[in-house]
């Protein structure tokens, strides 16, 4: 196979919060690299996932959900999502067909009208609706935007995802292989590890807690016995939140560590010793310098 016939490109996955973007990314890649939760705005950074075959390579960008920002962190997330639209070969606009057309989707369609990139309407969660409802929803969306392709899928069950990949290949230009064939993300392991810890807290807490936490990896190294030591700090915004994260007699923090370690060991392929601390960093979501320290940068 000559290099000139190899096709490659970047594809953005966008949509309202909680429509299944991270679930789709993980299914496309065949491995968990983006965290999943039923809480809106789970994805904060632009996550790159790499899908490679003998003839092509697609770099998927899982973006934060497009929403009206409430903090400087929210501003960062919105700019990240909107910026992704301008640097890709195609855009996958993911919708939840069970929810139907709403104001959030109309807002995103207005953003899409500002770019020339081919846009796929990817209709997720088709397992939750009847075929006649699906057809009615297609008509609604087609009236609002000239989509390049319309592909109904179930990201959770994998229905029709292969069709989506086949359609995408047609939009890729000839180009280089950007990443080695066995690489599934361009994020360092520390980033993925911190996200896996954050995911467990999202699952176990509610109200303001999920949006008030950040996770930093202070230390990560292979010890002489081959066990990977990880020291991580969970940052919260208020003292009351610190108590909630730790839990009664440390029970919640212990369970977070237990569940996170399971996923981290699957990611790293080795035994892991995970140590967690909780610290208060007041109003960190609105502090520019702190956001940069946590890796939230527009560049």
C-alpha positions in Angstrom: 0.0 0.0 0.0 1.6 3.3 -1.0 1.5 6.2 1.4 -0.4 8.4 -1.2 -3.4 6.1 -1.0 -3.6 6.2 2.8 -6.4 8.5 4.0 -6.5 10.4 7.3 -8.2 13.3 9.0 -9.8 14.8 12.1 -13.5 14.4 13.0 -15.3 16.4 15.8 -18.1 14.8 17.9 -20.4 17.6 19.1 -23.8 17.8 20.7 -25.7 18.9 23.7 -24.5 17.7 27.1 -25.4 14.1 27.9 -26.3 12.8 24.4 -23.7 10.0 24.4 -20.6 11.6 22.9 -18.2 9.9 25.2 -20.0 6.6 24.9 -19.7 6.8 21.1 -16.0 7.8 21.3 -15.2 4.8 23.5 -17.1 2.4 21.2 -15.4 3.8 18.1 -11.9 3.3 19.6 -12.8 0.0 21.3 -11.4 1.1 24.6 -12.4 3.5 27.4 -10.6 6.8 27.0 -13.4 9.2 27.6 -15.3 9.1 30.9 -19.0 8.5 31.0 -21.7 9.8 33.4 -25.4 10.8 33.4 -24.3 14.2 34.7 -24.3 17.0 32.0 -20.9 18.6 31.1 -18.9 15.5 32.1 -16.3 16.1 29.3 -14.4 19.3 30.0 -11.4 18.9 27.7 -11.1 18.0 24.0 -10.4 14.3 24.1 -8.6 12.8 21.1 -9.3 9.2 20.2 -7.4 7.5 17.4 -9.0 4.9 15.1 -6.6 3.2 12.7 -7.1 0.6 9.9 -4.7 -0.6 7.1 -5.9 2.1 4.8 -6.9 5.1 7.0 -6.7 6.8 10.4 -9.4 9.0 12.0 -8.6 11.2 14.9 -11.9 11.8 16.8 -12.3 14.8 19.0 -14.8 14.3 21.8 -15.8 17.9 22.8 -17.5 19.3 25.8 -21.3 19.6 25.4 -22.3 22.9 23.9 -24.2 24.9 26.5 -24.6 28.4 28.0 -21.5 28.9 30.3 -21.9 29.7 34.0 -18.2 30.1 34.9 -14.8 30.7 33.4 -14.5 26.9 33.2 -17.8 26.9 31.2 -16.3 29.6 28.9 -13.3 27.4 28.3 -15.5 24.4 27.5 -17.6 26.3 25.0 -14.6 27.8 23.2 -13.0 24.3 23.0 -16.2 22.8 21.5 -16.7 25.7 19.0 -13.0 25.7 18.1 -13.1 22.0 17.2 -15.5 22.8 14.3 -12.9 24.8 12.4 -10.1 22.2 12.4 -11.7 19.0 11.2 -12.6 17.2 8.0 -16.1 16.3 9.2 -18.4 17.0 12.2 -20.6 14.4 13.9 -23.6 16.2 15.3 -24.9 13.7 17.9 -28.5 14.0 19.0 -30.6 11.9 21.4 -33.6 10.8 19.3 -35.6 10.0 22.4 -35.4 13.6 23.5 -36.3 15.1 20.1 -35.5 18.6 18.8 -35.0 21.2 21.5 -33.6 24.7 22.0 -30.1 23.2 22.6 -30.0 21.5 19.3 -31.3 24.6 17.5 -28.5 26.6 19.1 -25.8 24.1 17.9 -27.3 24.2 14.3 -26.8 28.0 14.3 -23.1 27.4 15.2 -22.8 24.9 12.4 -24.1 27.4 9.8 -20.9 29.4 10.4 -18.5 26.6 9.1 -18.1 24.9 5.8 -17.2 21.5 7.2 -19.4 18.5 6.1 -21.8 17.7 9.0 -23.2 14.2 9.8 -26.5 14.1 11.7 -25.8 11.1 14.0 -29.1 10.0 15.6 -28.2 8.2 18.9 -30.3 6.0 21.1 -32.4 4.5 18.3 -33.1 1.5 20.5 -35.4 3.8 22.6 -37.8 4.9 19.8 -40.1 3.4 17.2 -39.2 3.6 13.5 -42.0 6.1 12.7 -40.7 8.4 15.4 -37.2 8.2 13.9 -38.5 9.2 10.5 -40.4 12.2 11.9 -37.3 13.4 13.7 -35.2 13.1 10.5 -37.7 15.3 8.7 -37.5 17.9 11.5 -33.7 18.2 11.5 -33.4 18.1 7.6 -35.6 21.2 7.4 -33.1 23.1 9.6 -29.7 22.1 8.0 -28.3 20.4 4.8 -26.6 17.5 6.5 -24.0 15.6 4.4 -25.1 12.3 5.9 -27.8 11.1 8.3 -26.9 8.0 10.3 -29.1 6.4 13.0 -27.1 4.5 15.7 -27.0 3.2 19.2 -23.6 4.1 20.7 -24.3 2.0 23.8 -25.2 -1.2 21.9 -23.0 -0.5 18.8 -25.8 -0.6 16.3 -24.9 0.8 12.9 -21.5 2.2 14.2 -19.7 0.3 11.4 -21.9 2.0 8.8 -21.0 5.4 10.4 -17.3 4.6 10.1 -17.6 3.4 6.5 -19.4 6.7 5.6 -16.7 8.8 7.3 -13.9 7.1 5.3 -15.4 8.7 2.1 -14.8 12.2 3.5 -11.1 11.7 4.5 -8.5 13.2 2.2 -5.3 11.4 1.3 -2.8 12.0 4.1 -0.3 10.7 6.6 -0.7 8.3 9.5 -0.5 10.8 12.4 -0.2 8.3 15.2 1.2 4.7 15.6 -1.4 2.0 14.7 -1.6 0.8 18.4 -2.1 4.3 19.9 -5.7 5.1 20.9 -5.3 8.6 22.4 -2.8 11.4 22.4 -3.4 12.3 26.0 -0.8 11.3 28.6 -1.7 8.4 30.9 -1.8 10.8 33.8 -4.7 12.7 32.2 -6.7 9.5 31.5 -6.0 8.3 35.1 -7.2 11.6 36.6 -10.4 11.4 34.4 -11.1 7.8 35.6 -10.9 9.0 39.2 -13.2 12.0 38.5 -15.7 9.6 36.8 -16.1 7.6 40.0 -16.9 10.7 42.0 -19.5 11.8 39.3 -21.2 8.5 39.8 -21.3 8.7 43.6 -22.2 12.3 44.2 -25.0 14.7 43.2 -26.1 18.4 43.2 -23.1 20.8 43.0 -20.4 18.3 43.9 -19.8 16.8 40.4 -19.1 20.2 38.8 -17.0 21.4 41.8 -14.2 18.8 41.6 -10.9 18.6 39.7 -8.3 15.8 40.0 -4.6 16.3 39.8 -2.0 13.5 39.6 0.9 14.5 42.0 3.0 11.4 41.5 2.9 8.4 39.1 5.8 5.9 38.9 6.6 2.2 38.6 8.0 0.8 41.9 10.7 -1.8 42.2 8.1 -4.5 42.7 6.4 -3.6 39.3 3.4 -2.0 41.0 2.5 1.4 39.6 2.2 4.0 42.5 -0.3 6.8 41.9 -0.8 9.7 44.2 -3.8 11.9 43.3 -5.4 15.0 44.8 -9.2 15.6 44.5 -9.8 19.4 44.6 -13.1 20.8 45.8 -14.3 24.4 46.2 -15.7 24.4 49.8 -14.9 22.7 53.1 -18.4 21.2 53.2 -17.7 19.4 49.9 -14.5 18.0 51.3 -16.5 16.2 53.9 -18.9 14.8 51.4 -16.1 13.4 49.2 -14.4 11.8 52.1 -17.7 10.4 53.5 -18.5 8.8 56.8 -15.2 7.4 58.3 -13.7 7.8 54.8 -16.1 5.3 53.2 -16.9 7.3 50.0 -13.2 8.1 49.3 -12.3 4.5 49.8 -15.0 3.3 47.4 -13.8 5.9 44.8 -10.3 4.6 45.1 -11.4 0.9 44.8 -13.5 1.5 41.7 -11.0 3.8 40.0 -8.1 1.4 40.6 -10.0 -1.3 38.8 -10.3 0.9 35.6 -6.7 2.2 36.0 -5.3 -1.3 36.1 -7.3 -2.2 33.0 -5.9 0.9 31.3 -2.2 0.3 32.3 -2.2 -3.4 32.2 -0.4 -3.6 35.6 -1.1 -3.7 39.4 -1.7 -0.3 40.9 -1.4 1.3 44.3 -3.7 4.4 44.4 -3.5 7.0 47.1 -6.1 9.8 47.2 -6.2 13.1 49.1 -8.9 15.8 49.2 -8.0 19.5 49.2 -10.0 22.7 49.1 -9.2 25.3 46.4 -11.9 27.9 46.8 -13.9 28.9 43.6 -11.3 27.3 41.3 -13.6 27.2 38.3 -13.4 31.0 38.1 -9.6 31.4 38.6 -7.7 31.8 35.3 -4.4 30.7 36.8 -5.8 27.6 38.6 -7.7 26.6 35.4 -4.3 26.7 33.5 -2.7 24.6 36.3 -5.4 22.0 35.8 -4.7 21.9 32.0 -7.6 24.0 30.8 -5.9 26.0 28.0 -7.3 27.4 24.8 -4.1 26.5 22.9 
